[in-house]
Amino acid sequence: MLSNSPHETQSARPSLDGRFRKGSNGFLQAQIDAENALLNGQYDGGASKSDESMAPPPSYADHRRVASRSSSSSLLNPMQRMLGSRSSQSTLKARNLDANLDKDDLVADKMMEKMASKRKDFEQAAKEVDELRRRAIPRDKMSPIAAIQSSNLNIFERGEIIDYKEVYFYGTPKAKKLVGDLDTSTNNFGYDDDRGDYNIVLGDHLAYRYEVVDVLGKGSFGQVVRCIDHKTGQLVAVKIIRNKKRFHQQALVEVNILQKIREWVRSEHKLQERSLNSSQDPENRHSMINFTQSFYFRGHLCISTELLGMNLYEFIKAYEFKGFPLPLIRRFTKQMLSALILLKSRRVIHCDLKPENILLAHPMHSEIKVIDFGSSCFENEKVYTYIQSRFYRSPEVILGMSYGIAIDMWSLGCILAELLTGYPIFPGENEQEQLACIMEIFGPPERSLIEKSSRKKLFFDSLGKPRVTVSSKGRRRRPSSKTLAQALKCDDDAFLDFITRCLRWDPDRRLKPDEALHHDFITGAKSRSGGSTRVRPAAGTSMASGHQNSPVKRLNPVQTPQRNGVRDASAGSRPLPEPPTTSFRNGNPVHGHRDASMPAHASASPVKGRRHSTFNNVQSSTSMKRASNGMAMANAMTSLPRAAGAVPVGVRSVSGKPDLASAAAAASLGASIRGSR
């Protein structure tokens, strides 16, 4: 997006209230079955055999949580046959795609092809692109004088074409061209509308070189059209910037970034010409859009790039927001990391990474490209403080802190979570709820981060506690009320750990792009502990160190989850059950049990650093205490003296264990009473 204020409304997103999805049980076995079926040509890619137009069917939904790190030896022979398949590699090269894929990437690409082959709209789009690519052939250039003599140009074009030294195309005979009006009262001689957008005419030319085929999209920056470059014979996308000063200035920044990226990619390729990677196409190596050129036409700055397919949000929507399997997500992740590694090495921040700015290179394949550098900047030349689309906005941007390259890794973590579930992980209606969504899973940030925030008063009170935020539907989000695994309904530990590291509060502790390439989720390696990677809580979660730095207590009422027999420390300590209390009524002992409807955590005192006294004044025989949750807690002590040395029943410390110090004090008191007698 070229505007300095990304769209604040996300009305196109579906409601999250109706999201009911099954957890992934037995994912390893399902993964083995899916890959075996895939390599044997039996995996249907998610379409029903009875109705190929319906997608995604139950068969695809059953496999969308499948992991891809199987060590089954049965995969070797089919995989070797796939790696040796010349037809698949030739198809990729014919479609200008990267043919140098490893075995995991080939599995994902084959899965993508199977999925798309059962979608009639995907097949049709692929056929249109392939047919258009066959029609696009380079043409010989001609002089402006020769073009005037051999074509039927209107009076405006006859004067305009003289300024172009080379002419390759001047419009189809059926194009309904606009004739420029020299009247100053018109918008740009009649070629613009009131908004400053160029009036597109299909079949017409741009700069006497590009043939306009159709309109791909429209935004606040202007329009994007699909064109044939008759000079090179390539299909390109041309972004036509609105004829307004502020959009023009921002587009110049994007052109500068794109030119430098092209230079960086080419220089790196020259350095590696003699290496093993010399056969790899330099234009596809870093998964960023290939910039062709920029030019002016009729007062509009135009940016020409390679032609790509639908964006990832449209891709998610096409499959009814049901998410995708982990092998395909891994393939996407590796390519996005490749782009971020190059940007990091050159100290460039993308600033608007989101599914809408990641495009498929072809409807039938899994290759993607990162686009839209209109909001990008160099790390030492930051211009805007209000950046990133809200669902993918990092905490440091929301809180008004200094930001850097780490904001793109935060956006990456949000994108991966959305690819898995089909829905944004942090769907805040505004910035207040956006931060509440983050704290709902990862708890409040550390106090040191809050102190660095210039906007902390909008989100925290004077004590550093989060302000209560209520959504338009009346929902209140409580910090640390659910885990990441619960939010994503996923049990793949490597994937959860990867997301956790990307979504750390502290940008300095956030995962770096080059480090991410060696993570177990990317490499597929199993941990030494037996094949699973424990999810490490992000900064600010309720670990022991997190309690010291957190401005609020994070008492999780949800029962502590177990992962591979190890208790998740981020969920808080589980209190011991309260034993029956003993009291006396009319001189008779009465054994009272805690109400079965009372939650287990209500019986333990959540007040930190306070001990319950084991000795009460004789006048307060029926005293009551209240826990911080408002539940009445009966005092187990009575005005009657206890037996010497007896441990008071029902008295427990904060940790849930018997209070030995209080018991010793009671025993000593009993001994002194006997001695006085």
C-alpha positions as CSV (number, residue, x, y, z in Angstrom):
1,M,0.0,0.0,0.0
2,L,1.3,3.4,-0.9
3,S,-0.6,5.5,1.5
4,N,1.1,6.3,4.8
5,S,-2.1,5.2,6.6
6,P,-3.0,1.6,5.9
7,H,-6.7,0.8,5.9
8,E,-8.0,0.7,9.4
9,T,-11.1,-1.3,8.5
10,Q,-11.0,-5.0,7.8
11,S,-14.6,-5.4,6.8
12,A,-13.8,-8.0,4.3
13,R,-12.7,-10.4,7.0
14,P,-15.3,-13.0,8.1
15,S,-16.7,-13.0,11.6
16,L,-14.7,-15.1,14.1
17,D,-17.7,-16.0,16.2
18,G,-18.6,-19.0,14.2
19,R,-15.2,-20.5,14.2
20,F,-15.5,-24.1,15.4
21,R,-12.7,-26.3,14.3
22,K,-11.6,-29.7,15.5
23,G,-8.2,-30.2,17.0
24,S,-5.5,-32.2,15.3
25,N,-5.3,-35.6,16.7
26,G,-3.0,-38.3,15.5
27,F,-1.3,-35.8,13.1
28,L,1.8,-37.9,12.5
29,Q,-0.1,-40.9,11.2
30,A,-2.3,-38.7,9.0
31,Q,0.9,-37.0,7.7
32,I,2.4,-40.4,6.6
33,D,-0.8,-41.4,4.9
34,A,-1.2,-38.1,3.2
35,E,2.4,-38.1,1.8
36,N,2.2,-41.7,0.7
37,A,-1.1,-40.9,-1.1
38,L,0.4,-37.8,-2.6
39,L,3.5,-39.4,-4.0
40,N,1.5,-42.3,-5.4
41,G,-0.9,-39.9,-7.2
42,Q,-3.9,-40.6,-4.9
43,Y,-4.1,-37.4,-2.9
44,D,-7.0,-35.4,-4.4
45,G,-5.7,-32.1,-3.1
46,G,-8.9,-31.3,-1.2
47,A,-11.7,-31.8,-3.7
48,S,-14.6,-34.1,-3.6
49,K,-14.6,-36.7,-6.3
50,S,-18.4,-36.5,-6.6
51,D,-18.4,-32.8,-7.1
52,E,-15.1,-31.3,-8.4
53,S,-16.4,-27.7,-8.2
54,M,-16.8,-27.9,-4.4
55,A,-13.7,-27.0,-2.3
56,P,-12.4,-27.7,0.2
57,P,-14.0,-31.0,0.9
58,P,-13.7,-33.0,4.2
59,S,-10.7,-35.0,2.8
60,Y,-8.7,-31.8,2.7
61,A,-9.9,-30.6,6.1
62,D,-8.8,-33.9,7.6
63,H,-5.2,-33.3,6.4
64,R,-4.8,-29.6,7.0
65,R,-3.1,-30.1,10.4
66,V,-0.7,-32.7,9.0
67,A,3.0,-32.4,9.9
68,S,5.6,-33.0,7.2
69,R,8.6,-34.4,9.1
70,S,8.1,-38.0,8.7
71,S,11.1,-40.3,8.8
72,S,9.4,-43.1,7.0
73,S,11.7,-44.9,4.7
74,S,8.8,-45.7,2.3
75,L,9.1,-42.1,1.0
76,L,12.6,-42.5,-0.4
77,N,11.8,-44.2,-3.7
78,P,8.8,-42.1,-4.7
79,M,10.7,-39.0,-3.7
80,Q,13.7,-40.0,-5.7
81,R,11.4,-40.5,-8.7
82,M,9.9,-37.1,-8.1
83,L,13.3,-35.4,-7.9
84,G,14.2,-37.0,-11.2
85,S,11.0,-36.0,-12.9
86,R,12.0,-33.8,-15.8
87,S,8.4,-33.0,-16.8
88,S,7.7,-31.2,-13.5
89,Q,10.9,-29.1,-13.7
90,S,10.3,-28.3,-17.4
91,T,6.8,-27.1,-16.5
92,L,8.1,-24.8,-13.8
93,K,10.7,-23.4,-16.2
94,A,8.1,-22.9,-19.0
95,R,6.0,-20.8,-16.5
96,N,9.0,-18.8,-15.4
97,L,9.1,-20.4,-12.0
98,D,12.0,-21.7,-9.9
99,A,12.8,-25.3,-10.8
100,N,15.5,-25.8,-8.2
101,L,13.4,-27.2,-5.4
102,D,14.4,-29.7,-2.7
103,K,12.3,-32.7,-1.8
104,D,10.2,-30.9,0.8
105,D,9.4,-28.1,-1.6
106,L,8.5,-30.5,-4.3
107,V,6.0,-32.3,-2.0
108,A,4.4,-28.9,-1.2
109,D,4.3,-27.9,-4.8
110,K,2.8,-31.2,-5.8
111,M,0.2,-30.7,-3.1
112,M,-0.6,-27.3,-4.3
113,E,-1.0,-28.5,-7.9
114,K,-3.3,-31.3,-6.8
115,M,-5.4,-28.8,-4.8
116,A,-5.6,-26.3,-7.6
117,S,-6.4,-28.9,-10.3
118,K,-9.7,-29.7,-8.5
119,R,-10.7,-26.0,-8.6
120,K,-12.2,-25.1,-11.9
121,D,-11.6,-21.4,-11.3
122,F,-7.9,-22.1,-10.6
123,E,-7.6,-24.2,-13.7
124,Q,-9.3,-21.5,-15.8
125,A,-7.0,-18.8,-14.5
126,A,-4.0,-20.9,-15.2
127,K,-5.1,-21.6,-18.8
128,E,-5.7,-17.9,-19.3
129,V,-2.2,-17.0,-18.1
130,D,-0.6,-19.7,-20.1
131,E,-2.5,-18.7,-23.3
132,L,-1.6,-15.1,-22.7
133,R,2.0,-16.0,-22.2
134,R,2.0,-17.8,-25.6
135,R,0.6,-14.8,-27.3
136,A,3.1,-12.5,-25.8
137,I,6.1,-12.3,-28.2
138,P,8.6,-9.5,-28.7
139,R,8.0,-7.1,-31.6
140,D,10.4,-5.1,-33.6
141,K,10.6,-1.4,-32.8
142,M,9.7,1.3,-35.1
143,S,10.2,5.0,-35.3
144,P,7.5,7.5,-34.4
145,I,7.3,8.7,-38.0
146,A,6.8,5.1,-39.2
147,A,4.1,4.6,-36.6
148,I,2.2,7.7,-37.7
149,Q,2.3,6.6,-41.3
150,S,1.2,3.0,-40.7
151,S,-1.4,3.4,-38.0
152,N,-4.6,5.3,-37.4
153,L,-3.6,7.5,-34.4
154,N,-5.8,10.3,-33.1
155,I,-4.8,13.9,-33.2
156,F,-3.6,13.9,-29.6
157,E,-1.4,10.8,-30.1
158,R,0.1,12.2,-33.3
159,G,1.6,15.0,-31.2
160,E,2.4,12.8,-28.2
161,I,4.2,10.0,-30.0
162,I,7.0,12.3,-31.2
163,D,8.4,12.3,-27.7
164,Y,9.0,8.5,-27.8
165,K,12.2,7.3,-29.6
166,E,11.0,3.7,-29.8
167,V,7.5,2.5,-30.5
168,Y,6.4,-1.2,-30.1
169,F,2.6,-1.0,-29.8
170,Y,0.0,1.7,-30.3
171,G,-3.3,0.0,-29.5
172,T,-5.6,-2.7,-31.0
173,P,-8.1,-1.7,-33.7
174,K,-11.0,-2.4,-31.3
175,A,-9.7,-0.3,-28.5
176,K,-12.1,2.6,-27.6
177,K,-9.4,5.2,-27.2
178,L,-10.0,8.5,-25.4
179,V,-9.0,11.6,-27.4
180,G,-7.2,14.2,-25.3
181,D,-8.9,17.5,-24.8
182,L,-6.7,20.5,-24.5
183,D,-9.3,22.4,-22.5
184,T,-7.8,23.3,-19.1
185,S,-11.1,22.6,-17.3
186,T,-10.8,18.8,-17.8
187,N,-8.8,16.5,-15.6
188,N,-5.4,15.9,-17.2
189,F,-6.8,16.6,-20.7
190,G,-9.6,14.1,-20.0
191,Y,-7.4,11.2,-19.2
192,D,-8.1,11.2,-15.4
193,D,-11.2,11.0,-13.3
194,D,-12.0,13.3,-10.4
195,R,-10.0,11.1,-8.0
196,G,-6.8,11.4,-10.1
197,D,-6.9,7.9,-11.4
198,Y,-6.0,7.2,-15.0
199,N,-9.0,6.2,-17.1
200,I,-8.2,2.6,-18.2
201,V,-9.0,1.5,-21.8
202,L,-8.6,-2.2,-22.5
203,G,-6.6,-2.8,-25.7
204,D,-5.0,0.6,-25.5
205,H,-1.3,1.2,-25.0
206,L,0.8,2.6,-22.2
207,A,3.9,4.5,-23.4
208,Y,3.6,2.9,-26.8
209,R,5.0,-0.3,-25.5
210,Y,2.5,-2.0,-23.2
211,E,-0.8,-3.5,-24.2
212,V,-3.5,-3.2,-21.5
213,V,-5.2,-6.6,-21.1
214,D,-7.3,-6.1,-18.0
215,V,-7.5,-4.4,-14.6
216,L,-6.0,-6.4,-11.7
217,G,-6.9,-4.2,-8.8
218,K,-7.5,-0.7,-7.4
219,G,-6.4,0.9,-4.2
220,S,-5.7,4.2,-2.5
221,F,-2.4,4.5,-4.4
222,G,-4.0,4.0,-7.9
223,Q,-4.6,1.0,-10.1
224,V,-2.8,-2.1,-11.3
225,V,-3.3,-3.5,-14.8
226,R,-2.1,-6.6,-16.5
227,C,-0.2,-5.9,-19.7
228,I,1.9,-7.5,-22.4
229,D,5.3,-5.9,-22.8
230,H,5.7,-6.0,-26.6
231,K,9.4,-5.1,-26.3
232,T,10.4,-8.1,-24.3
233,G,7.5,-10.4,-24.9
234,Q,6.8,-10.8,-21.2
235,L,3.6,-10.5,-19.1
236,V,3.9,-7.7,-16.7
237,A,1.8,-5.9,-14.1
238,V,1.9,-2.1,-14.3
239,K,1.0,0.0,-11.2
240,I,-0.4,3.4,-12.4
241,I,0.0,5.8,-9.5
242,R,-2.7,8.4,-8.9
243,N,-2.0,11.9,-10.2
244,K,-1.6,13.4,-6.8
245,K,1.6,14.8,-5.2
246,R,1.6,12.8,-2.0
247,F,1.1,9.5,-3.8
248,H,3.7,10.4,-6.3
249,Q,6.3,11.1,-3.7
250,Q,5.7,7.9,-1.9
251,A,5.8,5.9,-5.2
252,L,9.3,7.4,-5.8
253,V,10.4,5.8,-2.5
254,E,9.1,2.5,-3.7
255,V,10.9,2.8,-7.0
256,N,14.2,3.6,-5.2
257,I,13.8,0.5,-3.0
258,L,12.9,-1.8,-6.0
259,Q,15.9,-0.6,-8.0
260,K,18.2,-1.3,-5.1
261,I,16.7,-4.7,-4.5
262,R,17.3,-5.5,-8.2
263,E,20.9,-4.4,-7.9
264,W,21.5,-6.4,-4.6
265,V,20.1,-9.6,-6.1
266,R,22.2,-9.3,-9.2
267,S,25.4,-8.5,-7.3
268,E,24.8,-11.5,-5.1
269,H,24.3,-13.7,-8.1
270,K,27.5,-12.6,-9.6
271,L,29.4,-13.5,-6.4
272,Q,27.9,-16.9,-6.5
273,E,28.2,-17.7,-10.2
274,R,30.9,-20.3,-9.6
275,S,29.1,-21.9,-6.6
276,L,26.7,-24.8,-6.6
277,N,23.8,-22.4,-6.7
278,S,24.9,-20.8,-10.0
279,S,22.1,-22.6,-11.9
280,Q,19.4,-20.9,-9.8
281,D,17.5,-18.0,-11.4
282,P,18.7,-14.8,-9.6
283,E,15.2,-13.3,-10.1
284,N,13.6,-16.1,-8.1
285,R,16.2,-16.6,-5.5
286,H,15.0,-14.1,-2.9
287,S,11.2,-14.4,-3.5
288,M,10.7,-10.7,-4.1
289,I,8.9,-9.2,-7.0
290,N,11.0,-8.5,-10.1
291,F,11.2,-4.9,-11.0
292,T,11.3,-4.1,-14.7
293,Q,11.3,-0.3,-15.0
294,S,9.5,2.9,-14.0
295,F,8.2,5.5,-16.5
296,Y,5.9,8.4,-16.9
297,F,2.9,8.4,-19.1
298,R,0.4,11.2,-19.4
299,G,1.3,12.7,-16.1
300,H,1.2,9.3,-14.1
301,L,4.2,7.5,-12.6
302,C,4.0,3.9,-13.7
303,I,5.9,1.0,-12.1
304,S,6.3,-2.2,-14.2
305,T,7.0,-5.5,-12.5
306,E,6.6,-9.2,-13.3
307,L,3.0,-10.5,-13.5
308,L,1.9,-12.6,-10.5
309,G,-1.3,-14.4,-9.4
310,M,-3.7,-14.0,-6.5
311,N,-2.5,-12.9,-3.1
312,L,-2.6,-15.1,0.0
313,Y,-5.7,-13.6,1.4
314,E,-7.6,-14.4,-1.8
315,F,-6.0,-17.9,-1.6
316,I,-7.3,-18.4,1.9
317,K,-10.7,-17.1,0.9
318,A,-10.9,-19.4,-2.1
319,Y,-10.6,-22.4,0.3
320,E,-13.4,-21.0,2.6
321,F,-11.0,-19.9,5.4
322,K,-10.2,-23.5,6.4
323,G,-6.5,-23.1,6.5
324,F,-3.8,-25.2,4.9
325,P,-1.5,-28.1,5.7
326,L,1.8,-27.5,7.4
327,P,4.0,-28.7,4.4
328,L,2.5,-26.0,2.3
329,I,2.9,-23.4,5.1
330,R,6.5,-24.5,5.5
331,R,7.1,-23.9,1.8
332,F,5.6,-20.4,2.0
333,T,7.6,-19.6,5.1
334,K,11.0,-20.5,3.6
335,Q,10.3,-18.1,0.7
336,M,9.2,-15.3,3.0
337,L,12.3,-15.8,5.1
338,S,14.4,-15.6,2.1
339,A,13.0,-12.2,1.2
340,L,13.4,-11.0,4.8
341,I,17.0,-12.1,5.0
342,L,17.9,-10.0,2.0
343,L,16.1,-7.0,3.4
344,K,17.8,-7.5,6.8
345,S,21.2,-7.6,5.2
346,R,20.5,-4.2,3.6
347,R,18.8,-2.7,6.7
348,V,15.4,-2.3,4.9
349,I,12.1,-2.6,6.7
350,H,9.1,-3.7,4.6
351,C,6.6,-2.1,7.1
352,D,3.5,-3.7,5.6
353,L,3.9,-7.4,5.4
354,K,0.5,-9.1,5.2
355,P,-1.3,-11.8,3.2
356,E,-2.5,-9.2,0.7
357,N,1.1,-8.3,-0.1
358,I,2.3,-11.9,-0.8
359,L,1.3,-13.2,-4.2
360,L,1.3,-16.6,-5.8
361,A,3.5,-16.7,-8.9
362,H,1.1,-19.1,-10.6
363,P,-2.3,-20.4,-9.7
364,M,-1.1,-24.0,-9.9
365,H,2.2,-23.7,-8.0
366,S,3.5,-22.8,-4.5
367,E,6.0,-20.2,-5.5
368,I,5.3,-16.8,-3.9
369,K,6.7,-13.3,-4.1
370,V,6.7,-10.4,-1.6
371,I,5.3,-7.2,-3.1
372,D,4.4,-3.6,-2.3
373,F,7.4,-1.7,-1.0
374,G,5.4,1.6,-0.9
375,S,5.7,1.8,2.9
376,S,9.2,0.5,3.1
377,C,12.1,2.4,4.4
378,F,15.7,2.0,5.5
379,E,16.3,1.4,9.2
380,N,18.1,4.7,9.6
381,E,15.6,6.7,7.5
382,K,12.3,5.9,9.1
383,V,9.7,8.4,8.0
384,Y,6.3,7.2,9.4
385,T,5.2,6.2,12.9
386,Y,1.9,4.9,11.8
387,I,2.7,1.8,9.7
388,Q,1.6,-1.8,9.2
389,S,-2.0,-3.0,8.8
390,R,-3.7,-3.5,12.1
391,F,-4.0,-7.3,12.3
392,Y,-0.2,-7.6,11.6
393,R,1.0,-4.5,13.5
394,S,3.8,-5.1,16.0
395,P,3.5,-4.1,19.7
396,E,6.3,-1.6,19.4
397,V,4.4,0.3,16.7
398,I,1.2,0.2,18.6
399,L,2.9,1.4,21.8
400,G,4.8,4.2,20.0
401,M,8.2,2.7,20.6
402,S,11.2,2.8,18.3
403,Y,10.9,0.1,15.7
404,G,13.2,-1.8,13.4
405,I,13.5,-4.9,11.2
406,A,11.9,-7.1,13.9
407,I,8.4,-5.7,13.1
408,D,8.5,-7.7,9.9
409,M,9.1,-10.9,11.8
410,W,6.1,-10.1,14.0
411,S,4.0,-9.8,10.8
412,L,5.4,-13.1,9.6
413,G,4.2,-14.9,12.7
414,C,0.7,-13.4,12.3
415,I,0.6,-14.5,8.7
416,L,1.7,-18.1,9.4
417,A,-1.0,-18.4,12.1
418,E,-3.6,-17.2,9.7
419,L,-2.5,-19.6,7.0
420,L,-3.0,-22.5,9.5
421,T,-6.4,-21.5,10.8
422,G,-7.8,-19.3,8.0
423,Y,-8.4,-16.4,10.4
424,P,-6.3,-13.6,11.9
425,I,-4.8,-14.6,15.2
426,F,-5.2,-11.0,16.6
427,P,-8.4,-9.6,15.1
428,G,-8.7,-6.4,17.0
429,E,-11.3,-3.9,16.1
430,N,-9.0,-1.0,17.1
431,E,-5.6,-0.6,18.5
432,Q,-6.8,-1.0,22.1
433,E,-8.4,-4.3,21.4
434,Q,-5.5,-5.3,19.1
435,L,-3.2,-5.1,22.1
436,A,-5.8,-6.9,24.2
437,C,-5.8,-9.8,21.7
438,I,-2.0,-10.1,22.0
439,M,-2.2,-10.0,25.8
440,E,-4.9,-12.6,25.8
441,I,-2.4,-15.2,24.6
442,F,1.0,-13.9,25.7
443,G,0.1,-11.9,28.7
444,P,1.0,-8.2,29.4
445,P,4.5,-7.0,28.3
446,E,7.3,-6.4,30.8
447,R,7.3,-3.2,32.7
448,S,10.5,-2.1,31.1
449,L,8.8,-2.2,27.7
450,I,5.8,-0.3,28.9
451,E,8.1,2.5,30.3
452,K,9.6,2.9,26.8
453,S,6.2,3.4,25.3
454,S,5.1,6.9,24.3
455,R,1.4,5.8,24.1
456,K,1.3,3.8,27.3
457,K,-1.5,5.8,28.8
458,L,-3.9,4.6,26.1
459,F,-3.4,1.0,27.0
460,F,-2.3,0.9,30.7
461,D,-3.3,2.6,33.9
462,S,-1.0,4.5,36.3
463,L,-0.1,1.1,38.0
464,G,0.9,-0.4,34.6
465,K,-2.1,-2.7,34.5
466,P,-4.0,-3.1,31.2
467,R,-7.1,-1.0,30.7
468,V,-10.3,-3.0,30.3
469,T,-11.3,-3.1,26.6
470,V,-14.7,-4.2,25.5
471,S,-15.4,-5.0,21.8
472,S,-18.5,-3.9,19.9
473,K,-19.9,-7.3,20.6
474,G,-19.4,-6.9,24.4
475,R,-16.4,-9.3,24.6
476,R,-13.7,-8.7,27.2
477,R,-10.3,-10.3,26.7
478,R,-8.5,-11.3,29.8
479,P,-4.6,-11.5,29.7
480,S,-3.1,-15.0,29.6
481,S,-6.6,-16.6,29.4
482,K,-5.6,-19.0,26.7
483,T,-2.5,-20.6,25.2
484,L,-1.2,-20.3,21.7
485,A,-2.0,-24.0,21.1
486,Q,-5.6,-23.4,22.1
487,A,-5.8,-20.3,19.9
488,L,-4.4,-22.2,16.8
489,K,-5.9,-25.6,17.7
490,C,-2.6,-27.1,16.7
491,D,-0.4,-29.7,18.5
492,D,2.7,-29.4,16.3
493,D,5.3,-28.3,18.8
494,A,7.9,-27.1,16.3
495,F,5.3,-24.9,14.5
496,L,4.1,-23.5,17.9
497,D,7.6,-22.8,19.0
498,F,8.4,-21.0,15.7
499,I,5.3,-18.8,16.1
500,T,6.1,-18.1,19.7
501,R,9.5,-16.9,18.9
502,C,8.2,-14.6,16.1
503,L,5.6,-13.1,18.5
504,R,7.8,-12.2,21.4
505,W,7.0,-8.8,23.1
506,D,10.7,-7.7,23.2
507,P,11.9,-7.1,19.6
508,D,15.5,-7.7,20.6
509,R,14.5,-11.3,21.7
510,R,12.4,-11.9,18.6
511,L,13.5,-14.5,16.1
512,K,15.8,-13.2,13.3
513,P,15.2,-14.2,9.7
514,D,18.6,-16.0,9.3
515,E,18.1,-17.8,12.6
516,A,14.6,-18.9,11.6
517,L,16.0,-20.9,8.6
518,H,17.7,-23.2,11.1
519,H,14.6,-23.8,13.2
520,D,13.1,-27.3,13.5
521,F,9.9,-26.2,11.8
522,I,11.9,-25.1,8.7
523,T,14.5,-27.9,8.6
524,G,12.1,-30.7,9.7
525,A,14.7,-32.0,12.1
526,K,13.4,-33.7,15.3
527,S,14.7,-32.5,18.7
528,R,17.0,-34.7,20.7
529,S,14.3,-35.2,23.3
530,G,12.4,-37.6,21.1
531,G,10.8,-35.7,18.3
532,S,9.1,-32.7,19.8
533,T,10.1,-29.2,20.6
534,R,8.8,-27.6,23.7
535,V,7.2,-24.2,23.1
536,R,9.1,-21.5,24.9
537,P,6.9,-18.7,26.3
538,A,7.5,-15.3,24.8
539,A,8.7,-12.4,26.9
540,G,6.1,-11.3,29.4
541,T,4.5,-14.7,29.9
542,S,4.0,-16.1,33.3
543,M,7.3,-17.8,33.8
544,A,9.3,-17.2,37.0
545,S,11.2,-14.3,35.5
546,G,8.0,-13.0,33.9
547,H,6.4,-12.6,37.3
548,Q,9.2,-10.4,38.4
549,N,8.9,-8.0,35.5
550,S,5.2,-8.1,34.8
551,P,3.1,-5.2,36.1
552,V,0.1,-7.5,36.8
553,K,-0.5,-11.0,38.2
554,R,-1.3,-13.6,35.6
555,L,-3.4,-16.2,37.3
556,N,-4.7,-18.6,34.7
557,P,-8.0,-20.3,35.8
558,V,-7.7,-22.8,33.1
559,Q,-6.3,-26.2,34.1
560,T,-2.6,-26.5,33.4
561,P,-2.1,-28.3,30.0
562,Q,0.3,-31.1,29.6
563,R,2.7,-31.5,26.7
564,N,4.5,-34.8,26.4
565,G,4.2,-35.3,30.2
566,V,5.8,-31.9,30.9
567,R,3.7,-29.3,32.7
568,D,3.5,-26.0,30.8
569,A,4.9,-23.4,33.1
570,S,3.2,-20.5,31.3
571,A,-0.2,-21.6,32.5
572,G,0.4,-21.0,36.2
573,S,0.7,-23.3,39.2
574,R,-2.2,-25.7,39.8
575,P,-3.3,-25.5,43.5
576,L,-3.7,-28.5,45.6
577,P,-7.2,-29.6,46.6
578,E,-8.5,-28.1,49.8
579,P,-9.1,-30.7,52.6
580,P,-12.4,-30.7,54.6
581,T,-12.5,-28.0,57.3
582,T,-13.7,-28.7,60.9
583,S,-15.9,-26.3,62.9
584,F,-18.1,-26.6,65.9
585,R,-21.8,-25.9,66.0
586,N,-23.6,-26.2,69.3
587,G,-20.7,-28.0,70.8
588,N,-20.7,-30.7,68.1
589,P,-18.0,-31.0,65.4
590,V,-19.2,-30.4,61.9
591,H,-17.1,-31.4,58.9
592,G,-17.7,-29.0,56.0
593,H,-16.6,-29.8,52.5
594,R,-16.0,-27.3,49.7
595,D,-18.9,-26.9,47.4
596,A,-18.5,-29.1,44.4
597,S,-19.5,-26.2,42.1
598,M,-16.7,-24.0,43.4
599,P,-13.7,-24.0,41.1
600,A,-10.6,-25.7,42.4
601,H,-8.6,-22.5,42.1
602,A,-11.1,-20.5,44.3
603,S,-10.1,-22.3,47.4
604,A,-6.4,-21.3,47.3
605,S,-5.6,-17.8,48.2
606,P,-4.2,-15.9,45.2
607,V,-2.9,-13.1,47.3
608,K,0.9,-13.1,47.0
609,G,3.1,-12.7,50.0
610,R,0.3,-13.0,52.7
611,R,-0.1,-15.8,55.2
612,H,-3.3,-16.6,56.9
613,S,-2.9,-16.4,60.7
614,T,-3.4,-19.6,62.5
615,F,-4.5,-17.9,65.7
616,N,-7.6,-15.6,66.0
617,N,-8.8,-13.4,68.8
618,V,-11.4,-15.1,70.9
619,Q,-14.0,-12.6,70.0
620,S,-13.8,-13.3,66.3
621,S,-14.9,-16.9,66.4
622,T,-16.9,-16.7,63.1
623,S,-14.6,-14.5,61.1
624,M,-14.6,-14.8,57.3
625,K,-12.0,-13.8,54.7
626,R,-12.5,-13.2,51.0
627,A,-10.2,-14.2,48.3
628,S,-9.3,-11.7,45.5
629,N,-11.9,-13.4,43.3
630,G,-14.7,-12.4,45.7
631,M,-15.4,-15.9,47.0
632,A,-16.0,-16.2,50.7
633,M,-13.4,-18.4,52.4
634,A,-14.4,-19.8,55.9
635,N,-11.8,-19.5,58.6
636,A,-10.9,-22.9,59.9
637,M,-10.0,-21.6,63.3
638,T,-12.5,-21.3,66.1
639,S,-12.5,-19.8,69.6
640,L,-12.0,-23.2,71.2
641,P,-8.4,-24.2,72.0
642,R,-6.8,-26.9,69.9
643,A,-4.8,-29.8,71.2
644,A,-1.2,-29.2,71.7
645,G,1.0,-30.0,68.7
646,A,-2.0,-30.4,66.4
647,V,-1.5,-29.0,63.0
648,P,-4.4,-26.6,62.0
649,V,-6.6,-28.2,59.4
650,G,-7.1,-26.4,56.2
651,V,-4.4,-23.8,56.6
652,R,-2.3,-23.6,53.5
653,S,0.3,-21.2,52.1
654,V,0.1,-19.5,48.8
655,S,1.8,-22.4,47.1
656,G,-0.9,-24.8,48.3
657,K,1.3,-26.7,50.8
658,P,0.7,-26.8,54.6
659,D,2.0,-23.8,56.4
660,L,4.6,-25.4,58.7
661,A,5.6,-22.1,60.4
662,S,2.1,-21.3,61.4
663,A,1.6,-24.9,62.6
664,A,4.8,-24.5,64.8
665,A,3.5,-21.3,66.2
666,A,0.2,-22.9,67.2
667,A,2.0,-25.8,68.8
668,S,4.2,-23.4,70.8
669,L,1.1,-21.5,71.9
670,G,-0.6,-24.7,73.1
671,A,2.5,-25.7,75.1
672,S,2.6,-22.3,76.8
673,I,-1.1,-22.6,77.7
674,R,-0.5,-26.0,79.3
675,G,2.5,-24.7,81.2
676,S,0.4,-21.8,82.6
677,R,-2.1,-24.4,83.9
